[in-house]
Amino acid sequence: MLKEGCQMSQNEGQEELEEVQMELRQREEERERENAPDVESGSASAKKKSVWYEVSRIILQAFTLTFLAEWGDRSQLTTIILGAREDVYGVIIGGILGHSLCTGVAVLGGRMIAQKISVRTVTIIGGIVFLVFAFSALFFDPNAE
């Protein structure tokens, strides 16, 4: 990560943002073309997809990403053990609320950080933090009290 961060240009985050925005514009234009009325056949009614269709696509993508990322994670295994020992409904509600809060803070925090700090800076900081934890794992005994 450090090597990658040092080799990045200062504008890489902005370039990436512009690239994603261009890709989104192209997708939107494709959708508009698909939903445009067929002039040759004389049908003037365009197929319009509802707002719910667009929102459900985003929800499905977020759900899939989160589900696959968390599958087999330590927090999932801990929740399984907690569910076996404690009240099932309490664990379900607590798990949903905790995960929702954590994910919400991550999304909002990520948005704010992305607006203030460059991708290069975040990558370098991530590399440094990774090395600090790696060295601490080498020098500190995890079983020591």
C-alpha positions as CSV (number, residue, x, y, z in Angstrom):
1,M,0.0,0.0,0.0
2,L,2.8,2.4,0.8
3,K,4.5,1.7,-2.5
4,E,1.2,2.2,-4.4
5,G,0.4,5.4,-2.4
6,C,3.9,6.9,-3.2
7,Q,3.5,6.1,-6.9
8,M,0.1,7.7,-7.1
9,S,-0.4,11.2,-8.6
10,Q,-2.0,13.9,-6.4
11,N,-4.9,14.0,-8.8
12,E,-5.6,10.2,-8.9
13,G,-8.7,10.5,-6.7
14,Q,-10.1,13.3,-8.9
15,E,-9.3,11.4,-12.1
16,E,-11.0,8.3,-10.7
17,L,-14.1,10.3,-9.6
18,E,-14.3,11.8,-13.1
19,E,-14.0,8.4,-14.7
20,V,-16.8,7.0,-12.5
21,Q,-19.0,10.0,-13.2
22,M,-18.5,9.5,-17.0
23,E,-19.3,5.8,-16.7
24,L,-22.5,6.6,-14.8
25,R,-23.5,9.2,-17.4
26,Q,-23.0,6.5,-20.1
27,R,-25.2,4.1,-18.2
28,E,-27.9,6.7,-17.8
29,E,-27.8,7.5,-21.5
30,E,-28.1,3.8,-22.3
31,R,-31.1,3.5,-20.1
32,E,-32.7,6.6,-21.7
33,R,-32.2,5.1,-25.1
34,E,-33.7,1.8,-24.0
35,N,-36.8,3.6,-22.6
36,A,-37.1,6.0,-25.6
37,P,-40.3,5.7,-27.7
38,D,-40.0,3.8,-30.9
39,V,-40.5,6.4,-33.6
40,E,-40.6,3.9,-36.5
41,S,-43.4,1.9,-35.1
42,G,-45.4,5.0,-34.1
43,S,-45.6,4.1,-30.5
44,A,-45.2,7.2,-28.4
45,S,-45.3,5.6,-25.0
46,A,-41.9,5.0,-23.5
47,K,-41.3,2.3,-21.0
48,K,-40.5,4.1,-17.8
49,K,-39.0,2.4,-14.8
50,S,-40.1,3.5,-11.4
51,V,-37.9,5.1,-8.8
52,W,-38.4,2.0,-6.8
53,Y,-36.6,0.0,-9.5
54,E,-33.5,2.2,-9.3
55,V,-33.5,2.2,-5.5
56,S,-33.9,-1.6,-5.3
57,R,-30.9,-2.0,-7.6
58,I,-28.8,0.1,-5.2
59,I,-30.2,-1.8,-2.2
60,L,-29.4,-5.2,-3.9
61,Q,-25.9,-4.1,-4.7
62,A,-25.3,-2.9,-1.1
63,F,-26.8,-6.0,0.4
64,T,-24.8,-8.4,-1.8
65,L,-21.5,-6.5,-1.1
66,T,-22.1,-6.5,2.7
67,F,-23.3,-10.1,2.8
68,L,-20.3,-11.4,0.9
69,A,-17.9,-9.3,2.8
70,E,-19.3,-10.4,6.2
71,W,-19.7,-14.1,5.4
72,G,-17.5,-16.1,7.7
73,D,-16.2,-13.0,9.4
74,R,-15.3,-13.1,13.1
75,S,-18.2,-10.9,14.0
76,Q,-20.6,-13.5,12.3
77,L,-19.0,-16.3,14.2
78,T,-19.3,-14.4,17.5
79,T,-23.0,-13.6,16.7
80,I,-23.6,-17.3,16.2
81,I,-22.2,-18.1,19.6
82,L,-24.1,-15.3,21.2
83,G,-27.3,-16.5,19.5
84,A,-26.7,-20.0,21.0
85,R,-26.2,-18.7,24.5
86,E,-28.6,-15.7,24.8
87,D,-32.0,-14.6,23.7
88,V,-32.3,-15.1,19.9
89,Y,-34.5,-12.0,19.3
90,G,-32.3,-9.8,21.3
91,V,-29.2,-10.9,19.3
92,I,-31.1,-10.4,16.0
93,I,-32.2,-6.9,16.9
94,G,-28.9,-6.0,18.5
95,G,-27.0,-7.4,15.5
96,I,-29.2,-5.5,13.0
97,L,-28.9,-2.2,14.9
98,G,-25.2,-2.6,15.5
99,H,-24.3,-3.5,11.9
100,S,-26.6,-0.7,10.5
101,L,-25.0,1.9,12.7
102,C,-21.5,0.7,11.9
103,T,-22.2,0.6,8.2
104,G,-24.0,4.0,8.2
105,V,-21.1,5.7,10.0
106,A,-18.6,4.1,7.6
107,V,-20.6,5.3,4.5
108,L,-21.0,8.8,5.8
109,G,-17.5,9.0,7.1
110,G,-16.1,7.7,3.9
111,R,-18.0,10.3,1.9
112,M,-16.7,13.1,4.2
113,I,-13.1,11.8,4.1
114,A,-13.3,11.4,0.3
115,Q,-14.2,15.1,0.0
116,K,-11.4,16.3,2.3
117,I,-8.5,14.0,1.7
118,S,-6.9,12.6,-1.5
119,V,-6.9,8.9,-2.3
120,R,-3.1,9.0,-2.2
121,T,-3.1,10.3,1.4
122,V,-5.6,7.7,2.5
123,T,-3.6,4.9,0.9
124,I,-0.4,6.1,2.5
125,I,-2.0,6.4,5.9
126,G,-3.5,2.9,5.5
127,G,-0.1,1.5,4.6
128,I,1.5,3.1,7.7
129,V,-1.3,1.8,10.0
130,F,-0.9,-1.6,8.5
131,L,2.8,-1.6,9.2
132,V,2.4,-0.3,12.7
133,F,0.0,-3.2,13.5
134,A,2.3,-5.7,11.8
135,F,5.3,-4.6,13.9
136,S,3.2,-4.5,17.1
137,A,2.2,-8.1,16.4
138,L,5.9,-9.1,16.1
139,F,7.0,-7.4,19.3
140,F,4.0,-7.8,21.7
141,D,2.8,-11.2,23.0
142,P,-1.0,-11.5,22.4
143,N,-1.2,-13.8,25.4
144,A,0.5,-11.4,27.8
145,E,-1.6,-9.8,30.4
